[in-house]
Each structure stands twice: as structure tokens, then as C-alpha cells.
Amino acid sequence: MQKSVETLKIGTEVLNYRSCYEVLVNNRTIELDDEALKKVYESFYFLKEFIKDKLIYGINTGFGPMAQYKISNNDQVQLQYNLIRSHCSGSGNPIPVINVKALMLTRLNTLMQGYSGIHPDAVILLKELINRNICPVIYEHGGLGASGDLVQLAHLALTLIGEGEVYYKGEIIETEKVFKAEGLKPLQVHIREGLALMNGTSAMCGIGLINLIHAKNLVKHAIAASSMIVEMVESYDDHFSDELNRVKHHAGQNQVAQHMQAFLANSKLIKKREKHLYNKPIRKNILKDKVQEYYSIRCVPQIVGPIIDTINYAEQVIINEINSVSDNPIIDYKNKNVFHGGNFHGDYAALEMDKLKIAITKLSMLCERQLNFLMNDKLNRKLPPFVNLGVLGLNLGIQGVQFTATSTTAENQTLSYPMYVHSIPSNNDNQDIVSMGTNAALIAQKVIFNTYEVIAIEFLAIIQAIDYLQIQDKISNKGLNYYSDLRNLVKVFDKDSIKYKEQKKIVSYLKNNN
């Protein structure tokens, strides 16, 4: 992907979805705004003076339930290193690199607000790592999302002090070796760099940003698939009309209807109800054509609309969170005070990630039902069983592929159990109610990636159906674009063949066609 020429200044203004997308997907370069960096300096030097003869949590006290233990001046720096190293306890699979880069971006933006009392070297080094695509190896298991994403962010802090492992030029390499190769110096702890780097919601929000990118992309493809099926069945157009949908006052529903209208604008297959059913008396008692389509075809605006609204609200919450200060304590240099509280608690992000995964699970269910419609000749009454273009009985068409879609959709339904209400006390009951926000974000991502697999199978059925019906010259231009692109990846088939590689090609196409 091409790198954007213009750099993004961190700290100048609030990050939005588009600017995050540019950095994470298009590798846009970032730099630190000078005025914002001054605030970081002022916050650090204020804290350096303020802590003299005062007891401040996590600087000259222990952490969590150990906060009653005072730490001597000589041990305060070692305390921060101890915190970082002891919490590098993640397990399970490594989080994908793009998630880690998003995590780094969100943490940098939080620290650049100037309320963390962190030494400016920390944000300068973090900026360099992002621009050079040097990302720490961070694991999926460990975060409770209550005192922030402690375990995941500890692995980030470990990289900044020059330890652990990083992704570098497609390989996992020891951080020390990469820093030497790149001429980077490890961060030196001054006051509270360990706690400031680790205390916050940046892991769940970074993963959440990537989830939003894919969720929006999936909705676009689901509307396209639905519209192409609407064409195949030669549906009436009123179920996605402005007139019908605008009497329901939901933004998402009307947005879906408008997308379908645009997609199907020049289709030669869509019918007008007034032309076929309203212009003359109907004499037959039993009609051959359906008066109304099945719900999975007719109710797409009503089903996908709430999904869009859920995504849009989740975007608001995640963007608010990444532009917020999620440390504890908050170093308020302007009012010359330090405030203790719980801004690191991740309930906002956790709830939205749970809602998002429920919404995307419903999207996968819609795709699976539409696929089933195409598979079942008794339902569609237009296609052979399993869209089988070969010899019925001898050949099986895409019968086997449907099993995968059904199985994967079922997994999504099970994964939709919310993490938000699954708190388990920890930390000697200091963290007695937690958000599980990173778990929520990671499971939402699993649901999202599962849904790519389901919709890829649906598209496989759609392009086979188009070939059977021979309607390439009648479908909409947008539908033909999808058909042509996918047929470049997967050739029409009538004999049975191995399908899993073709499915992967379609998944890759859908993920990258956003």
C-alpha cells in the first residue's frame, strides 16, 4: 500500500476514524505536535517537583493492594522496571501486527494529552517505532481491562525499555538487536513511565479500531451480496425504496436502502410492483411468482440497519476513548494537582465491542440464510440443488462448502456471549469488578474474521448462480464488477474440485477491497 505524503500530527487535534485508518492501513507517517509536546514536558517537570515530600500512588507506593507500602527514593526507578517486567505475562497467540500498531497509536495519543507526567523521551521513541513499523510481540491473553490493559501494555513498555521481542521486517527479532540496527536508544525510566505506559485502555481500543475497519467493510460486502440476490430473484424494488424505508426513523435502515438503490440503479432485472401487479386485474388464484420475498431478502434494510447504527455508535465511543486520558493518577499540571481515580476502566469499550460482535454475528446469520436460499432449489425455484452446474447426483456442487458456512455461523452465535457481564475479581479483590475489554475486542475480531469466511462462501454461490442463470448482461454494473473480480480468482466449475483454497482467495479479496 502507498504511504501518504502528508504526515499526521499527533496532539494537534483529536484523532478521528479516517486519520487512524490512514496511519494503520496506508502507513501514513506521524509526527508530534510541538505545542502538545510542550504539555508533555510541563506535565513531567511539574510532577518531578510535586512528588517531593508527598505520597503519590505508583511513584513512591506499591501497586494495587500493595499501595500501603511506601517505596524509598532509591527504589522508585526500580519499581517501574519491576512493574513492567513482572506484568509481561501474556499467553496464547500473538496479537496480529496491525492490532499492535493500532494499540501503539492509541497509547501515543493518550500520552500526548499531557496528563501522564511521563518523560517526553517515551512519546518520541513510541512515535519512531510506529513510523518504522517496529511493533512489540503482544499476546492475546492476560488483560482484564480494569486497571487498564496491564498485561498487553506491559509488553509495549518492555519494548520501549529495549527488552523482549518485536516484529521487524516480517520477522520476530529480539528488541535489543533491532534497536542497535535502527540506532534507537532504550527508554530510561525517570518517574512513572512504567505505570503511565501500562495504565489505560489502549489495547482494547486499538483492536477496536481494527474491528471497526473490518466491520464497515463487511457491511459493504453484505449489502452487495444481498443486492445481487435481489437481482437474481427479479425482486420488486419497493422493499428497498425511499418511500417504504423513510417511514421508519432509523438512520441505518435508510442508509442501507440508499446503498441498495445505488447498487441496483442500472439493473435490468428489478421489477416495479405497479407495472406487474397494480396496472391490471389479476385473474389467477395462484400466482407463480412470489408477491413478497423471504425475509432474508426483503428485510435487508431492517436487519443490516441496526448493525450500521451499532458500528457508528461504537466508532463514537472508541474515538472518544482514544482521545481521552486513561491513566491513574491524572497529572494536572495546570491546576497543580494530582488526581486519583479509575479512568483506566474499560467498560465503555468493552460494552461496544460486545454489541459489535452481536451485530456482526447477526450479519453472518443473514449471509448464511441467504446462502441457504441459494442452495435450496425448493426455496429459490430458479437454481439446481446446491447451485450444482454438473450432473445431479454424480456431482455435488457446493454442498460441502455450505457445511463450513453453517458451522462458522454457529461458532459466532456461541462467541456472542458478552464479556461485559463476565467480571471475575482479581488482584486480591482490589480489582473486584472488571471490564474484560481486551477479551471483548479480541472475540469480536474472531467473529468478524469468521464472518468473512461465511460471506466468501455466499459470494462463491452467487457467482455460480449467475453463471447458471446467464444473467451477466442484465445485472447491475456494481454487481458485474463483483462478479468479474471474483471470477478472476475462481473459475466457473461443474465438476467437483477442492474448494478451500478458492475460499481463501475470496476472503483475501473481501478483506482488501474496502
N, C-alpha and C positions, 0 to 999 in steps of 0.2 A: 504494500500500500504506500502511496506517496505521502511524504512528510509535508505538512503545511509550512509555508514560508514564514508566515506571521507567528510570532511567539505569543503565548498566553501569560499574562502577568498574574501571579498568584498574590492575592491580598488587595488588588485594586478594587475589585467588586465581587459580588457573590458569584460563586460558580453556578452555572446552570447545566441542564442536561446536555445541551449542544456543545458547550465548551468541554465538558467531561468526555463526551463522545469523541471530540477531535483529538484529545490527548491519548485516549485509550485505544481507539480504533485506527486513527490516522497518524498516530505518533507525533502529534503537534508538540513542538518544543515549548517548555515553560521557563519563566524566569521569575524572580522575586521582586515584587514592587518595592521601591526604595522607601516610601513612606510607611508601608506595612512592616518592613524590616526594622525601621527605627522603633516601632512599637515593641517589636520583639526585644530589641536592645534595652529599651526603657523598662520593660517588664522584668528582664533578667537583673538589671542593676538595682532596681527598686527592691526586688526580693533579696538580693545579696545583702543589702543594708537592713532590710526589715527583719530578717531572721535573727539578728543579734539579740540575745537575751530574751527570745520568745520561743515558745513551743509550737512548732508547725508540723502538722501531720505529714509523714512520709519524707521529711527532711532531717529532723532530729528526733523522730519517733520511729518505732517499728511500724509494720503494716497490718491492716485489718485488725483482728482481735489481739495482735501484739502491739497495738498502738500505745499501750500504757507503759511500754518500756522506752525509756529515754536513751537516745544514741549520743555518744560523746562526739565532740567536734572532730576528733581524729578518725572516727569511723564513718562519718557521714558519706564520704565519697564511696567507700567500700560497700556501704549499704545499698547504693544504687546498682552497683555491679552485681551484688548478691541477688537483688530483686530480678534483674534481667536474666541472669544465668539460671536461677532456680525455677523460673517460670517457662523456660524453653523446654516444655514437656509435651509438646503436641505429638499426636499419633494419627495413624490412619494414612490415607492417601495425601500426597501433596496437593495443595490447592492450585488450580490452573494459574499459569503465569499472569494472564490478563486480570484475574481477580486480585492477585498480589499487587500488580501495578495500580489498580483502582484503589486498593487499600492504602497504598503509599500516597497517592494523590489526595485522598480524603484526609489522611493524617496530617500531611503537609498543610493543607488548607486550614485545618483546625488550629495548628500551632501558629500559623501566620496571623491569627486574630490578635495575638499579643497578650493573651491572658494565662500563659502557661509558665512564665518565669524560666523558660528554657534558654540555654545559651544559643546565640544565633548560628554557631557552627553546625548545630543539629539540622536546622532547616536548609542551610546551604548545602550540606552533604546529601540530605534527602533529595533535594532538587537535582543534584548531579546524578544520583543513582537513577532517578526517573528518566532523565534525558538520555542517559546512556543505556537504558533498558537492562539495568542490573537489579534483579529482583531477588529478595531472600526466599529460601525454601521454607514454606509455611505449611503446616499440616491442618487437616480438616477438624480433628477432634481436640477439644480442650477448653473452648470458650464457653463461659456461662452468660456473658453479655450483661452482667450486672455491675461489677466493678470495672466495667469496660471489657473489651475483648483481650483480657490479660495474656492468655497463652499465645494467641496468634500474634499479637503486637509485640510480645517479648521476643519472638523470632525476628521481627523487624528491628527492634532495638539491638539485638545480638549482631545483626549485620552492620549496623551503624558503628558499633564499637570494634568492628573488624574481625568478628568471630563467626562461626557457623558456616553455612554454605549458601551459595547464590546460584541463580540461573544466569548464565553468561554465554552469549552466542550459541544458544541451543543446548548447552551442557550444564550439568551441575558441578560446580567447582568450589573449592574452599575459598571463603571470602578473603582471607589474607592474601592468597595468590592473585586474586582479581584486583584487589586494591593496589598491589605492587605493580601489576601490569598497566593499570589505568592511572597511576600516580596519585592515588587518593590516600588521605590520612584518616585513620580511625578517629571517631569522635571521642573526646576526653570528657568524662563526667565532671561537671562543676558543682551543681547544687541538686537538681531533681530531674535530670534528663531521663533517667530510667523510668520513674513514675509518670512523667509527662508524656513520654512516648507510648507507654503501655495503657494508660488510663483513658479509655474512650471507646467510642462506638464505630471506629473506622473500618474494622474488618467486616462487620455486618453490612455497613453502608457501602463499602467498596464492592462487595459481592452483590449487594442490592442494585448498584448502578449497572453492573453487567447483566443482571437479571432483567432489568427494565429494557435494556437494549434488545435483548432476545425476545422478551415478551411482546414488545411492539412489532418486531419483525414477524413473529408467529401469527399475530393477529392479521397483519397484512396478507400473509400467505393463506390463512384460513378463509378470509373474505374472498380471495382469488379462487380458491378451490370450490367454495360454496357457489360462487357466481358461475363457474364453469359447469357445475352440475345443474344449476338453474337453466343454463342453455341447453344441456343435453336433453332434459325432460321437456323442453319447449314450454316453459312455465309462463303463466300470466305475470305481468310486471307490477301488479298493484301491491303485492306484499312488500316490495322494497320502494314504493313510491313515496314522494314527499307528503302527499295528501293523507295517506294512511298513517305514516310514522310521526308526523308533526303533532298529531293529537295526543301522543304520549310525550310528556315533557321531560324526556331524558336525553342529555347531550350525546351519550354514547350510542344509543339506539339510532338517533337521527344521523349521526356520523357514519355508522355502518351502512345505513340506507343510501346515503350520498355516495359512499365509496362503491357500492354495488351499481348504482346508476352510472357512475363514471366508467366502471369496468365494462359494463354491458352496453355502453352507449351505441355502438355500431353493430351489435349482434343482429343477425338475420333470423334468429331462432326464437326470440322472445315474442310472446303474443300479447295482444290487447284484449282485455275481457269484453270491452264494449263492442269490439268487432266480431267476436266469436259467440258470445252468449247474450249480448244485450240488443243486437240490431234486428233480431227476428225471433219469432216464437220457436221454442224448442219442442218438437213433436215426439221425440223419442222418450220412452220411460226410463231406459237405462242408457247412460252415456258411456261411450268407450273411453274418452279422455277424462282424467281427474279434474274435478272442479276446483279442488284445492290440493296442494302438495302436502306430503308428510311434514311434520313439524321441523325435522332436521333440515329441511329445505325452505319451508315457508317462514319459519320463525328465526332466521339468522339475525336480523337486527335486534330482536328481543333477547336473544341468547348471547350474542357477542357484544351487544351494547354495554351491559353491566361489566363485562370483562375490560372493555376500554376504559370505562369510568374508574374501575378499580386500579388499573395501571396508572391512569393520570393522577389519582389521588396519592398512590404510592410514590410517584415521582415527586409530588409536592413535599411529602414527608421526608423522603431520603435527601432531597436537595436542601431542605431546611436543616436537617441533621448535620450534613457535611459542612454547612456554613456556620454551624454553631460551635460553641466551646464545650467540650465534653470531658474536661479534666476534673480532678478533685485533688487539692483545693483550687479555687479560681484566684489567680493573682491579679488583683485590681489595682494596678499602679496609679491610675488616675485618681481614685479615691483613697489611695494609700492604705489599703487593707487587703486581707486575705480571707476568703470566704469558703467554708467547708460545707459540702452537701453531696448531692448524688447525680450530677449531670452526666455521669458515665453510664447511667442505667439505660438499657437499650429497648425499653418497651415500645417506643414509637416505631422503631424499625422492625422489631420482631413481629408486631401485630400486622404491619403492612406486608411483610414477607409471607406470613401465614395466609392473609387474604389473597395475595398474589398467586400463591400455589393452588389455592382452592379454585381461583378463577381460571388458571391455565389448565388445571385438571378438567374443568368443565369444557374448556376448548378441546382438549384431547377426546373427551366423550362425544362432542359434536362431530369431530373428524371420524371417529370410529363408527358412529351411527351412519354417517354419510357413506363411508366405505362399505358398511354392511348393505346399504341400499343398492350400491353398485354391484355387489356380489350376488344379491338375491334376485334372480330373474322373475320370481313371483311378485316381488315388490316393484321393481322398475319396469317390467314388461317391455323392455327395449333391448336388453343385453343378454347374452348367453350366461349360464351359471358361472360365477367366478371370473367373469369377463374372459372366458376361455376362447381364444381365437383358433384353437386347434380342433382335434377330434374329440367330441364329448365322450367321456368315459375313458378313453385312452389317455388323453391329456388332462391336466388338472388346472391349467390357467394360473391364477394367483391365489388359489385356495390356501396353500401353505403360508403365504405372506400374511393373510388375514389373521392367522393364529397369533403371529407376533404383535400385530396391532392391538388385538384384544387383550393379550397378556400384558402388554406395556401399559395400556389404559387402566387395567385393573391395579397394576402397581401404583400408578398415580393416585387412584382412589384411596388406596391404603396409606400412601405417603401424605395425604391431605389432612391427617390428624394434626391439629395445631400444636406447635411448640410453646406458643404464648401462654398456655394454661398448664404447662408441664414443668412447673418450677420444682426443683429439689434443693433444699437448703444445703449449704456447704460452708467451708471456711470457719469451722467451729460455730456455725449458726450466725456468724456475722453477716454473711450473705444469705439471709433467711428467705428472701423471695427474689428470684432472678428472672431474666427475660428469655434466656436461651436464644438470643437474637442471631448469633452466627449459625447455630444449628438451623434456625428457621430459614435463613438466607441460603444456606447450602442445600437444604432439602428442597427449597423452592427451585433452585437451579437444577437439581436432579429431575424434578417434574418437568421443567422447561425443556431440558435436553431429551427426556423421554418423548415429549410431545412432538419434537422434530422428527423422531422416528415414526410416530404414528401418522403424521401428516405426509411424510415422504411416501409411505405406503399408499395413502389415499391418492396422492398425485400419480403414483405408478398405475393405479386402477383407472384414473381419469384419462391418462394419455392412451391407455389400451382401449378404453371405451370410445374415445374419439376416433381411433383407427377403425374400430369395428363399425361405427356409425357413418364413417366417411363424411364428417361434417367440418373438415378443416377450412373449407371455403365459406362457411356460414358462421363460425364462431367469431366472437369479438376480437379486435386487434390485440387487446391485452391478453386474452385467453390464448390466442395464437402464439404470442411471444413466450408464454409459459410452455406451451406445447412444444414449440421449436427448440427452446433451450433444453428441455428435458429429453427430447428425442435425440439431441446431440450426445447426451450422456447414456441413454438407454434405448436401444433399437427395439422396434416392434417385434414381438415374438409370438409364435403359435405353438412351437414345440417347448416342452418342459426344459428348464435350464436353472442353473444356480442363481439365486437372487440376492444373496446378502451383500455382494459387492456392489450391485446396482443400487440397492437401498442406500448404502453408504455414500455413493456418488450424489444421490438426490439430497440426502441430509446435508452434505457439504455445500451443495448449490444453494439450498434454502438458507443455511446459516450465513453465507457470504453475500446473498442477494438481498441486502437490506437498504 
